[in-house]
Amino acid sequence: MTAPVKGPASYFPSIEQKYGRPIAQWQELIHASPLGKHMELVSWLKTEHGLGHGHANALVAHTLAEGRGR
């Protein structure tokens, strides 16, 4: 039996369903952005791509954590 997904990744199924893009595409956008700070990226996703705060925050937190090797 697989353990339930926790943390920011638990939002991923609903993000993909609501916004119609796979998580990998959102992560590519985050990596390609000239912005580097967490809240700058969250605000950018909200204003430029229409994401809700929780979804944007989850994507940024997970993507930046992966870049740091957790």
C-alpha positions as CSV (number, residue, x, y, z in Angstrom):
1,M,0.0,0.0,0.0
2,T,1.3,3.4,-0.9
3,A,1.5,6.2,1.7
4,P,-0.7,9.2,1.0
5,V,1.0,12.2,-0.6
6,K,1.6,15.0,1.9
7,G,2.8,18.5,1.8
8,P,2.7,20.7,-1.3
9,A,2.5,17.8,-3.7
10,S,-0.9,16.9,-2.3
11,Y,-2.3,19.8,-4.3
12,F,-0.9,18.6,-7.6
13,P,-3.9,16.6,-8.8
14,S,-6.3,19.5,-8.2
15,I,-3.9,21.9,-9.8
16,E,-3.6,19.8,-13.0
17,Q,-7.4,19.4,-13.1
18,K,-8.3,23.0,-12.5
19,Y,-5.7,24.7,-14.7
20,G,-5.3,22.0,-17.4
21,R,-1.5,21.8,-17.4
22,P,0.8,19.1,-16.0
23,I,2.9,20.0,-13.0
24,A,6.1,19.7,-15.0
25,Q,4.9,22.6,-17.2
26,W,4.2,24.8,-14.2
27,Q,7.7,23.9,-12.8
28,E,9.3,24.8,-16.2
29,L,7.6,28.2,-16.0
30,I,8.8,28.7,-12.5
31,H,12.4,27.8,-13.5
32,A,12.2,30.0,-16.5
33,S,11.0,33.0,-14.6
34,P,13.5,35.8,-13.8
35,L,12.1,36.0,-10.3
36,G,13.8,34.1,-7.6
37,K,12.0,34.8,-4.3
38,H,9.2,32.6,-3.1
39,M,6.5,35.3,-2.7
40,E,7.5,37.0,-6.0
41,L,6.9,33.7,-7.8
42,V,3.6,33.1,-6.0
43,S,2.4,36.6,-6.9
44,W,3.5,36.1,-10.5
45,L,1.6,32.8,-10.8
46,K,-1.5,34.4,-9.3
47,T,-1.5,37.6,-11.5
48,E,-0.1,36.2,-14.8
49,H,-1.6,32.7,-14.8
50,G,-4.7,33.0,-12.6
51,L,-3.7,30.5,-9.9
52,G,-5.2,30.7,-6.5
53,H,-2.8,31.5,-3.6
54,G,-2.7,27.9,-2.2
55,H,-2.0,26.3,-5.5
56,A,0.7,28.9,-6.5
57,N,2.3,28.5,-3.1
58,A,2.3,24.7,-3.3
59,L,3.9,24.8,-6.8
60,V,6.6,27.3,-5.8
61,A,7.4,25.6,-2.4
62,H,7.8,22.2,-4.0
63,T,9.8,23.5,-7.0
64,L,12.2,25.5,-5.0
65,A,12.6,22.7,-2.5
66,E,13.5,20.3,-5.3
67,G,16.2,22.7,-6.5
68,R,17.7,22.7,-3.0
69,G,17.7,19.0,-2.8
70,R,15.1,19.2,0.0
